[in-house]
């Protein structure tokens, strides 16, 4: 009877080892797929960054040709975005921040 119990335990151990081996292989496949996805995404991001840089260069050239001050346009866009963002949040304290910056009363650290 001792050999029967030992055989059952060995079979149980072998079954668990097979399950573990299968799980490890599945996990290895999933990691490989994830690495491929990350690599593909990185390539797409680099391509989009390059395309965006090219478009920016074209826009800069057109703006210079037309006489548009890109710095003031960019600053105005950031101010508008900040006002919109602070307008959605708390009412009292955040609405006064853009006014102080417009008056030039901001701290020296923010003006640099």
MOBELLIN-V442421 format. One record per pair of residues at least 12 apart in sequence whose ideal C-beta (glycine too) atoms are under 10 Angstrom apart, sorted by the first residue. I is the first residue (numbers start at 0). GAP is how many residues later the second one is. D is the distance in whole Angstrom. If there is no record, write none. Layout:
BEGIN
I;GAP;D
I;GAP;D
END
This chain:
BEGIN
55;14;10
78;19;6
78;22;8
78;23;8
79;18;9
81;12;9
81;15;8
81;16;6
81;19;9
82;12;8
82;14;9
82;15;5
82;16;10
85;12;7
END
